[in-house]
Amino acid sequence: MRTPDGAELRVHLRGPADAPVTVALAHDWALTSDIWRPILAPLVADPDRPVRVVRFDQRGHGGSTLGTRPFSAAVLGDDLLRVLADCAPHGPVVLGGHSMGGRAVMALAAARPAFVGARVAGVLLAATAAGRLDPADPGLPPLRRAAGALRRAAARGLARAPGAVDRLRALLPPHSGAYRAAVRRAAFGSRADPVLVRECAELLHSTPTRVAVGFYEPLVRHDLSGRLGALRAVPVRILAGGRDRLVPLRHTRALARALPQAAVAVLPDCGHMLPLEAPEAVGAHLAALVEEAATAA
């Protein structure tokens, strides 16, 4: 589907168009909608409770093009709304967002509270944060602030010559041991399946540098924690990995304070890649939200 600024979003549909509940899934930064594949079968397994599942590659990722709008959390929320308008124009929807996908859900809620109140029957927020992830914020230890400043400076430097960076990245392919080891340490918990680490490494490696660094600043600097009022009237489940190095548990606790009615679950051995590391748990929470939505409908 095409957006007004010219981005083309690749959308995957599964399940009948007239299903009583639609599940829409938004993926993480520098990945694709493929990370949701492990949870699809359980969601659509019950023929007596049909579900339509909509997942899409966020702009610039996977099979989606970038368009002309500036990088921002708002554009992610707008894209999610457009996908819902096109693929699920009627009936209750359950939204699932992993990390940056969670930001897309929260940006939609901040910008369109009336839509959330009228259509959204449940929300799953996995390994995500509403507040700023930037460790350069005042009040943090000096070493963490310095590390945050260095990461921001590095991202801005990479953004000046993304084509050259892509050529350098090609010298360290995703199947190399060093690349996989780095991905495993940064994104996975203590019991990472090597096959899933390899899949994640390939997805990360395929994301253009321009896209990765472009969305970095909005993700670490933007704060939505004061604009989530629409989600307080919706069943929300928050999932976190106990070994998540990218979105540590302090951000989960802050999100839970912003959404005090939400149910919170921590998967102690998991890292950041919850849809890959714990598809049964993620699928079970989504299925429970679908059941609540269908019963309410």
HELIX and SHEET records of a PDB file:
HELIX    1   1 SER A   33  ILE A   39  5                                   7    
HELIX    2   2 LEU A   40  LEU A   43  1                                   4    
HELIX    3   3 ALA A   73  CYS A   87  1                                  15    
HELIX    4   4 MET A  100  ALA A  111  1                                  12    
HELIX    5   5 PRO A  113  ARG A  119  1                                   7    
HELIX    6   6 PRO A  142  ARG A  160  1                                  19    
HELIX    7   7 PRO A  162  ARG A  169  1                                   8    
HELIX    8   8 GLY A  177  ALA A  187  1                                  11    
HELIX    9   9 PRO A  194  SER A  206  1                                  13    
HELIX   10  10 THR A  209  ARG A  221  1                                  13    
HELIX   11  11 GLY A  229  ALA A  233  5                                   5    
HELIX   12  12 LEU A  249  ALA A  258  1                                  10    
HELIX   13  13 LEU A  274  GLU A  277  1                                   4    
HELIX   14  14 PRO A  279  ALA A  296  1                                  18    
SHEET    1   A 7 VAL A  11  ARG A  14  0                                        
SHEET    2   A 7 VAL A  51  PHE A  56 -1                                        
SHEET    3   A 7 VAL A  21  ALA A  26  1                                        
SHEET    4   A 7 VAL A  93  HIS A  98  1                                        
SHEET    5   A 7 VAL A 120  ALA A 126  1                                        
SHEET    6   A 7 VAL A 236  GLY A 241  1                                        
SHEET    7   A 7 ALA A 263  LEU A 267  1                                        
END                                                                             
